[in-house]
């Protein structure tokens, strides 16, 4: 069986539940695990990764693990569950277009503070309701673990407030996931194409269309010192447009840029972003582009959801837009930023490694 994993940092941990899954499947099924997860970001990142890594080969299962990530970014915001639902439906549409025959299986994890299933959690309830509405067969690790350990997480369960890292925990989760996938192999549930039909019939975002534009296709809209570069690590290979001070990207489009995808490193400080629509929306700010995790990692692949730079919700009218991104030599004026982004190092050279844009159109 071929298993595509799109998730956050819990899906990437060395010795994490994915390792436990591979071990548990040994002797039961020949499994190929395809890893396209990205830590420290939201489900929007999965849309870009699905496009960037698609080869045309089908997969049997798509394991989706972004619950903790999305809860961290969306739950604290007013209307956060509604913003998450839009992101999830966009992701599901993308996955169904690329992998229509795959079974899509959400994996529901929980932060340490949310371990007891008896604690009311409206955001998690909204996620489970969304999965049920689409007929998805999800694995509720939070409920299973809470029942097993009587609502109290053992001391060895978590490495930190958001990561299951102890071998005991990851082996249990891996075995739980393996058992579930083996059951689905014997008794398949409707594939992604069926979930897409339900989504198109009932989702408030059914008419919203997403288009992911890679860096190579954006170069024609740039000017100034811009070069195409390749960058990567053991998890991913990225093609980026490195925009240096004095460079600019100008894009007039019938679609709206929901998120800027970038590869952030210690050479990032900020970009000047100007965005307007014919209806009168206007935003102009210097935006932080250095991800906080670059303190400890060489680079971070992430994205900045643009509407969250000026508000708490992603729900808005998506239509035509004018976008300008430019790279100043140094920060000038106040700095706007998304959750995980921080001011750059004073005096450090500035650049922007642009990976892509997620564009939306709402007929």
C-alpha positions in Angstrom: 0.0 0.0 0.0 1.1 3.6 -0.7 0.5 6.1 2.1 0.9 9.8 1.6 1.3 11.7 4.8 0.5 15.4 5.0 0.9 16.8 8.5 2.7 19.0 10.9 5.8 18.5 13.0 4.3 15.4 14.8 4.5 13.7 11.4 8.1 14.6 11.0 9.7 13.8 14.4 12.5 11.3 14.4 11.1 8.2 16.0 7.6 9.7 15.8 4.3 8.0 15.1 5.2 7.6 11.4 8.2 5.4 12.5 5.8 3.5 14.7 3.3 3.1 11.8 6.1 1.7 9.6 7.1 -0.8 12.3 3.6 -1.9 13.0 2.9 -2.6 9.4 5.8 -4.9 9.0 4.7 -8.4 8.4 1.1 -7.3 7.6 1.5 -5.2 4.4 4.2 -3.9 2.1 4.0 -0.2 2.7 5.5 2.7 0.9 5.3 5.9 3.0 5.5 9.2 1.1 6.3 12.1 3.4 5.3 15.6 2.3 4.6 17.0 5.8 5.6 20.5 7.0 5.9 21.6 10.6 5.1 24.9 12.2 2.4 26.0 9.8 -1.2 25.4 8.9 -3.2 23.2 6.5 -2.6 25.7 3.8 1.0 24.4 3.5 -0.4 21.0 2.5 -2.0 22.5 -0.6 1.4 23.8 -1.8 3.2 20.5 -1.0 0.6 18.4 -2.8 1.1 20.4 -6.0 4.9 20.6 -5.6 5.3 16.8 -5.1 2.6 15.4 -7.3 4.1 12.9 -9.9 0.9 11.4 -11.2 1.3 8.1 -9.3 -1.8 7.1 -7.3 -1.8 6.5 -3.5 -4.0 4.3 -1.5 -4.3 6.5 1.6 -3.7 10.1 2.5 -3.1 10.5 6.2 -3.9 14.1 7.2 -2.4 15.4 10.5 -2.7 19.2 11.0 -5.1 19.3 14.0 -2.6 20.6 16.5 -1.1 23.1 14.1 -4.4 24.5 12.9 -5.7 24.7 16.5 -2.6 26.8 17.4 -3.1 29.2 14.6 -6.9 29.4 14.2 -8.5 28.5 17.5 -7.3 31.7 19.4 -8.8 33.9 16.6 -12.5 35.0 16.5 -14.2 32.8 13.9 -11.1 30.6 13.7 -13.1 27.4 13.1 -14.7 28.9 10.1 -11.3 30.0 8.7 -10.0 26.5 9.3 -13.0 24.9 7.5 -12.3 27.0 4.4 -8.6 25.9 4.4 -9.6 22.3 4.9 -12.2 22.3 2.1 -9.6 23.9 -0.2 -7.1 21.2 0.8 -9.7 18.5 0.3 -10.6 19.8 -3.2 -6.9 19.9 -4.1 -6.3 16.3 -2.8 -9.4 15.0 -4.7 -8.3 16.6 -7.9 -4.8 15.0 -7.7 -5.7 11.7 -5.9 -9.4 11.0 -6.6 -9.2 7.2 -5.8 -7.3 7.6 -2.4 -9.0 7.2 1.0 -8.5 10.4 3.0 -8.0 9.7 6.7 -7.7 12.6 9.2 -5.6 11.9 12.3 -6.9 13.8 15.4 -4.1 14.5 17.8 -4.3 16.9 20.8 -2.0 19.2 22.7 -1.0 18.1 26.2 -3.4 20.6 27.8 -6.3 19.2 25.8 -5.5 15.5 26.5 -8.7 14.8 28.5 -11.5 14.2 26.0 -14.0 15.4 28.7 -12.7 19.0 28.4 -14.9 21.0 26.0 -13.0 22.0 22.9 -15.1 23.8 20.4 -12.4 23.9 17.7 -11.8 20.1 17.9 -15.6 19.6 17.9 -15.8 21.6 14.7 -13.1 19.5 13.1 -14.8 16.3 13.9 -18.2 17.6 12.7 -16.5 18.6 9.4 -15.0 15.1 8.9 -18.4 13.5 9.7 -20.2 15.8 7.3 -18.0 14.6 4.4 -18.2 11.0 5.4 -14.5 10.7 6.2 -13.2 7.8 8.3 -11.0 9.6 10.9 -8.8 8.3 13.7 -9.5 10.1 16.9 -6.2 9.6 18.8 -7.3 12.1 21.4 -10.4 10.3 22.4 -8.7 6.8 22.2 -5.8 7.9 24.4 -8.0 9.7 26.9 -10.2 6.7 27.3 -7.2 4.3 27.6 -5.5 6.4 30.3 -8.6 7.6 32.1 -8.2 11.2 31.1 -4.7 11.6 32.5 -1.7 11.7 30.2 1.2 9.7 31.5 4.4 11.7 32.2 6.1 10.1 29.2 3.3 10.9 26.7 4.6 14.3 25.5 8.0 15.8 24.8 6.6 19.3 25.1 3.1 20.8 25.1 2.5 19.9 21.4 4.5 16.8 20.5 4.1 13.1 21.2 7.7 12.1 21.2 8.3 9.3 23.7 8.7 5.9 22.0 5.9 4.5 24.2 3.4 7.1 22.8 4.5 7.0 19.2 4.5 3.2 19.1 1.0 3.2 20.4 -0.2 5.8 18.0 1.6 4.1 15.1 0.0 0.8 15.9 -3.4 2.4 16.2 -3.0 4.0 12.8 -1.7 0.8 11.2 -4.6 -1.2 12.6 -7.0 1.3 11.2 -5.4 1.4 7.7 -5.3 -2.4 7.5 -9.0 -2.5 8.4 -9.7 0.1 5.6 -7.7 -2.0 3.2 -10.0 -4.9 3.8 -13.2 -2.8 4.0 -12.6 0.3 1.9 -14.6 3.5 2.6 -15.7 5.8 -0.2 -12.7 7.6 -1.9 -11.8 11.2 -2.1 -14.0 11.6 -5.2 -17.1 10.8 -3.1 -16.0 13.3 -0.4 -15.6 15.9 -3.1 -19.2 15.3 -4.3 -20.5 15.9 -0.7 -18.3 19.0 -0.4 -19.5 20.5 -3.6 -23.1 19.9 -2.6 -23.0 21.3 0.9 -19.9 23.4 1.6 -20.2 27.2 1.9 -16.9 27.3 0.0 -17.8 25.0 -2.8 -17.5 27.7 -5.5 -14.1 28.9 -4.2 -11.4 27.8 -6.6 -7.7 27.6 -5.6 -4.8 27.9 -7.9 -1.2 27.3 -6.7 1.3 29.2 -8.8 4.9 28.0 -8.4 7.9 30.3 -8.3 9.0 29.4 -11.8 5.7 30.7 -13.2 6.0 33.9 -11.2 9.4 35.0 -12.5 7.9 36.6 -15.6 6.2 39.2 -13.2 9.4 40.2 -11.5 11.9 42.9 -12.1 15.3 43.8 -10.6 17.8 41.4 -9.0 16.0 38.0 -9.0 17.4 34.6 -9.6 16.0 31.0 -9.5 17.6 28.8 -6.9 17.3 25.2 -5.7 17.3 24.5 -2.0 16.5 21.5 0.1 17.1 19.1 3.0 16.4 15.5 3.8 12.6 16.2 3.7 12.1 18.4 0.6 13.6 20.0 -2.5 12.4 23.5 -3.3 12.6 25.7 -6.3 12.6 29.3 -5.2 12.9 32.8 -6.6 15.5 34.6 -4.6 14.5 38.3 -4.6 17.3 40.6 -3.5 16.9 44.3 -2.3 15.6 46.4 -5.2 13.6 43.5 -6.7 9.8 43.6 -7.2 7.0 41.3 -8.2 3.8 42.9 -9.7 0.8 40.8 -10.4 -2.6 42.0 -11.6 -5.0 39.1 -11.6 -8.6 38.0 -11.7 -7.7 36.0 -8.6 -6.8 37.0 -5.0 -3.5 36.0 -3.3 -4.6 34.1 -0.1 -1.0 33.1 1.0 2.6 33.7 0.1 4.7 30.6 0.3 8.4 31.1 1.2 11.5 29.4 2.3 12.7 31.4 5.4 16.2 31.5 6.7 18.4 33.9 8.8 18.9 36.1 5.7 15.2 37.0 5.7 14.0 40.2 7.3 11.0 41.6 5.6 9.1 42.3 2.4 7.0 45.3 1.4 3.6 44.1 0.5 0.9 46.2 -1.2 -2.4 44.6 -2.0 -5.6 46.2 -3.4 -8.9 45.2 -5.0 -11.3 47.0 -7.4 -13.9 47.0 -4.5 -11.6 49.3 -2.5 -9.7 47.0 -0.2 -6.1 48.3 0.4 -3.3 47.0 2.5 0.3 48.3 2.5 2.9 47.2 5.1 6.4 46.0 5.7 5.9 42.3 6.6 8.2 40.1 8.6 9.6 37.1 6.6 12.0 35.5 9.1 10.4 32.4 10.8 11.1 32.0 14.5 12.3 28.4 14.0 15.3 29.7 11.9 16.9 30.2 15.3 17.6 26.5 15.4 17.0 25.2 11.8 18.8 26.1 8.6 15.5 27.0 6.9 11.7 26.7 7.3 9.2 26.2 4.5 6.1 28.0 5.5 3.5 30.5 4.3 1.9 33.7 5.3 -1.9 33.8 5.1 -2.4 37.4 3.9 -5.8 38.2 5.4 -4.4 37.4 8.8 -2.0 40.3 8.5 -4.9 42.7 8.9 -7.6 40.7 10.6 -8.6 37.5 12.4 -10.5 35.8 9.6 -9.8 34.3 6.2 -13.4 34.7 5.1 -13.8 37.6 2.7 -14.7 38.3 -0.9 -12.1 36.8 -3.2 -11.9 38.4 -6.6 -9.6 40.5 -8.8 -6.5 42.0 -7.1 -3.3 44.0 -7.6 -0.3 42.6 -5.7 3.2 44.1 -5.4 5.9 42.4 -3.4 9.3 44.2 -3.1 12.4 43.6 -1.0 13.9 46.6 0.9 17.5 46.6 2.0 16.4 47.1 5.6 13.2 47.4 7.6 11.7 50.8 7.3 8.7 51.6 9.6 6.5 49.3 11.7 6.5 45.6 11.0 3.4 43.5 10.4 3.7 39.8 10.9 1.9 36.4 11.1 2.2 34.2 14.2 5.5 32.5 13.8 7.4 35.4 12.2 9.8 37.7 13.9 12.0 40.7 13.2 15.2 39.9 11.3 18.7 40.4 12.7 19.7 44.0 12.8 22.1 44.8 9.9 21.8 41.4 8.3 21.4 41.4 4.5 17.8 40.9 3.4 16.3 38.6 0.7 13.1 36.8 0.0 13.0 33.2 -1.2 9.6 33.0 -2.8 8.3 29.5 -3.4 4.8 30.2 -4.7 1.4 32.0 -4.3 -1.9 30.4 -3.4 -4.5 32.3 -5.5 -8.3 32.2 -5.0 -11.2 33.1 -7.2 -14.8 33.3 -6.1 -17.2 33.4 -9.0 
